[in-house]
Amino acid sequence: MATLAIRTELFEQGLYPHHQGKLTTSVLVTLFTNLNLLSSIDYKIKLSQWVDQSVKYVQGLSELDAKVYFLTYRALLEDVENAVPNKEAPLSDYQVDVRCFALYMAIQMYSA
């Protein structure tokens, strides 16, 4: 039996109360289904893909707000496991695993 250990402080620091009610289960499923289709063979998405799709599917979400979600997730990854391999690389080249990002967003939705 496998156990998934999730550090709760990750989600306490990354809450987005401004968009409560706009992030619904159906919106997240549609958004991340499309992102999964756009992802690379190793399930990676770039900031530009996230911004384009999230602004399209989440009502009232601005490009700046979308960047905040992505950058907060990136900062949490960097803080927790030092997962950002090349910190000097341009932000436009940085990629995240769409599956893990979807899990993070789903937990955010239910933590708020």
Backbone hydrogen bonds, N-H to C=O, Kabsch-Sander energy under -0.5 kcal/mol:
donor,donor_aa,acceptor,acceptor_aa,energy
5,A,3,T,-0.6
6,I,4,L,-0.6
8,T,6,I,-0.6
10,L,7,R,-1.2
11,F,7,R,-0.5
11,F,8,T,-0.9
12,E,8,T,-1.7
13,Q,9,E,-1.6
14,G,10,L,-0.7
19,H,16,Y,-1.2
20,Q,17,P,-1.6
22,K,19,H,-1.5
23,L,19,H,-1.2
24,T,22,K,-1.1
28,L,24,T,-2.6
29,V,25,T,-2.6
30,T,26,S,-2.3
31,L,27,V,-2.9
32,F,28,L,-2.8
33,T,29,V,-1.8
34,N,30,T,-2.1
35,L,31,L,-2.2
36,N,32,F,-2.0
37,L,33,T,-1.7
38,L,34,N,-1.6
39,S,35,L,-1.2
40,S,44,K,-2.0
43,Y,40,S,-2.2
45,I,96,V,-2.5
47,L,94,Y,-0.8
50,W,46,K,-2.1
51,V,47,L,-2.8
52,D,48,S,-2.4
53,Q,49,Q,-2.3
54,S,50,W,-2.9
55,V,51,V,-2.2
56,K,52,D,-1.3
57,Y,53,Q,-2.1
58,V,54,S,-2.7
59,Q,57,Y,-0.8
61,L,58,V,-1.9
62,S,60,G,-0.5
66,A,62,S,-2.3
67,K,63,E,-2.1
68,V,64,L,-1.8
69,Y,65,D,-1.8
70,F,66,A,-2.0
71,L,67,K,-3.2
72,T,68,V,-2.4
73,Y,69,Y,-2.1
74,R,70,F,-2.4
75,A,71,L,-2.6
76,L,72,T,-2.5
77,L,73,Y,-2.3
78,E,74,R,-2.4
79,D,75,A,-2.5
80,V,76,L,-2.6
81,E,77,L,-2.2
82,N,77,L,-0.5
82,N,78,E,-1.0
83,A,77,L,-1.2
87,K,85,P,-0.5
89,A,86,N,-1.3
93,D,90,P,-1.7
94,Y,90,P,-0.6
94,Y,91,L,-1.1
96,V,45,I,-2.1
98,V,43,Y,-3.1
98,V,96,V,-0.6
101,F,97,D,-2.5
102,A,98,V,-2.0
103,L,99,R,-1.8
104,Y,100,C,-2.5
105,M,101,F,-2.5
106,A,102,A,-2.4
107,I,103,L,-2.4
108,Q,104,Y,-2.1
109,M,105,M,-2.3
110,Y,106,A,-1.8
111,S,107,I,-1.5
112,A,108,Q,-1.5
